[in-house]
Amino acid sequence: MKKMLIVFILFLVLITSFRTTILSSAEPIQDSEELRLQDMFMNMLTPYIAKDLNNYYYPKILKDFSPNVTPWKIEVIETRRVNRFRGFILEITFEIEPTDGGHWIPVGKDRMTYDISYGPEVKLINHTHLKTYKYPPEL
């Protein structure tokens, strides 16, 4: 049932765009169908992202806690179809700022690309750590 829901949400997201889409980095000021679909998609990807970020950050960068992922701290950079029009192998690239989870203080910035295909299968294909923030930040 969960897999079918993921496939359905993915299908809805794909309907809104038949070509590679670069989304605006401007903060939305009102709700929209596209924004709701993107938020649902981020909710569903969050467990995969959290696992991959935890493997990278803990204990190499963070020694006392694992990073926390919040869907509202994920910015979609690009989406594209890997296997042409109506193909169901897709790629999504986004930037994320994982937080400490308690005070929601960002601990770093990463760019991640996932390959998403029918099944559903979600696979990390690229992870670039862009920046590590000092924790706790200087006031």
Helices and strands as residue ranges (DSSP letters): H 2-15, H 33-57, G 71-73, E 74-81, E 89-96, E 108-117, E 121-132
